[in-house]
Structures are given as structure tokens and as C-alpha cells.
């Protein structure tokens, strides 16, 4: 909603598939489109080499701060902190 209001484009390619994550079956149907967009744009990343998102796990402040930072950087076109 915020991205649309600001006119930001964080669209991703059609080759993104949330089903590639090992724990995709724990993702609620209502959350799949949002998680697919977030994972596809790099805002949300898996937890390591095992390709899991842990969709039912609690989120700590540091994780949320990282996701919000990536979102803002992606939405404003400033890149990610990992690229700098």
C-alpha cells in the first residue's frame, strides 16, 4: 500500500517461486503473494543454505529492522547495504 502511494516500483520477475523454499507449506494462502514479492525482491531472504523462511517463527527487532531497511532501499532505488 505504501509503495503504491509513493509510486515506488519494487516489482520482481515472473521466475520467482515461493515453492522453492523447504517450508513453503507453512505459509498461509493469504500470505503467499506478499512473501513471494518480498522474497523475490530480496527484501526477505532465507535463513541460510537450507532455503527456509520460518514463516511461523517469531520475529526479533533486528530481523524486522533489516527487512524494513531493505524494503526502503529497494523502494527508493538506493540499493542494498550489502551492495555498498
C-alpha positions as a printed Julia matrix, in Angstrom:
84×3 Matrix{Float64}:
  0.0     0.0     0.0
  2.79    2.42    0.88
  4.7     1.57   -2.29
  1.68    2.35   -4.44
  1.02    5.62   -2.63
  4.64    6.71   -3.09
  4.78    5.49   -6.68
  7.67    3.13   -5.89
  8.24    0.12   -8.12
  9.58   -2.96   -6.36
  8.22   -5.44   -8.88
 10.02   -8.7    -9.48
 10.41  -11.07  -12.39
  7.99  -13.86  -13.09
 10.61  -16.51  -12.33
 10.25  -16.08   -8.56
  8.69  -19.14   -6.96
  7.93  -19.26   -3.23
  7.54  -23.05   -3.6
 11.34  -23.37   -3.81
 11.6   -22.83   -0.04
 11.58  -26.01    2.05
  8.94  -24.68    4.43
  6.56  -23.22    1.82
  3.79  -25.5     3.11
  3.72  -23.5     6.37
  2.9   -20.26    4.54
 -0.76  -19.28    4.73
 -2.59  -18.8     1.44
 -3.25  -15.18    2.37
  0.49  -14.51    2.86
  1.86  -16.22   -0.25
  1.65  -13.23   -2.66
  3.29  -10.87   -0.17
  6.04  -13.33    0.73
  6.66  -14.07   -2.93
  7.09  -10.35   -3.62
  9.28   -9.84   -0.55
 11.5   -12.85   -1.25
 11.68  -12.15   -4.97
 12.75   -8.56   -4.49
 15.42   -9.51   -1.95
 13.68   -7.74    0.92
 13.15  -11.06    2.67
 15.84  -13.71    2.43
 16.09  -17.29    3.56
 17.88  -18.13    6.78
 20.87  -19.78    5.15
 21.86  -22.68    2.98
 18.78  -24.73    3.86
 16.36  -22.41    1.97
 13.86  -21.87    4.77
 11.85  -18.8     5.7
 10.36  -19.98    9.03
  7.01  -18.26    8.34
  5.55  -19.2    11.73
  8.54  -18.18   13.84
  8.56  -15.05   15.96
 10.45  -12.1    14.51
 13.01  -10.24   16.59
 13.58   -6.5    16.29
 16.88   -6.88   14.46
 15.27   -9.05   11.78
 12.41   -6.61   11.33
 14.79   -3.66   11.15
 16.81   -5.44    8.45
 13.72   -6.23    6.39
 12.45   -2.64    6.68
 15.87   -1.26    5.71
 16.0    -3.5     2.63
 12.44   -2.5     1.72
 13.19    1.22    1.93
 16.44    0.85   -0.01
 14.72   -1.23   -2.69
 11.74    1.08   -2.95
 13.83    4.24   -3.25
 16.35    2.72   -5.65
 19.3     3.22   -3.34
 20.37   -0.43   -3.49
 21.04   -2.62   -0.51
 23.59   -2.14    2.2
 25.24   -5.42    1.13
 25.96   -3.89   -2.29
 27.7    -0.83   -0.85
